[in-house]
Amino acid sequence: MSTLIRFGVSMEAELLQRFDALIEGKGYDSRSEAIRDLIRDHLVQEAWRVGVEETVGTITLVYDHHTRELADTLTQLQHHHFHSIVSSLHVHMDAHHCLEVLVVKGQALQIKQVADRLIGTRGVKHGKLTLTTRGRDLA
């Protein structure tokens, strides 16, 4: 069990009011839990920036499946990076557009490279890499 440490934070009243409104809207029970989540998020972002830790995330792609050779190219890229791609979900959004969500894991730099290659493929209309952590080092 970890030891809790109390500390004080000073800030302008308006900033605190805005923070309180934000955390109430998100359903936090306390300022402490909201601040802990902010710190955790920053630590996760730093781990991804450094790029050497084992991390996890998702790559989300939206594309028109009628784009010539796009589906084949995306499939080939995913097979080439099979060691980083854990799972995929394919959704037909309408008669032309597909949504693909890939669950990825590995070193952050490798995952970023895979995401950049997939998102940068001609015909992908929008793509996003969402970062998280395996959670081992977060209290």
Buried (B, 14 or more C-beta within 10 A) or exposed (E): EEEEEEEEEEEEEEEEEEBEEEBEEEEBEEEEEBBBBEEBBEEBEEBBEEBEBEBBBBBBBBBBBEBEEBBEBBEEBBEEBEEBBEEBEEEEEEEEBBBBBBBBBBBBBBBBBBBEEBBEBEBBEEBEBEBEBEEEEBE
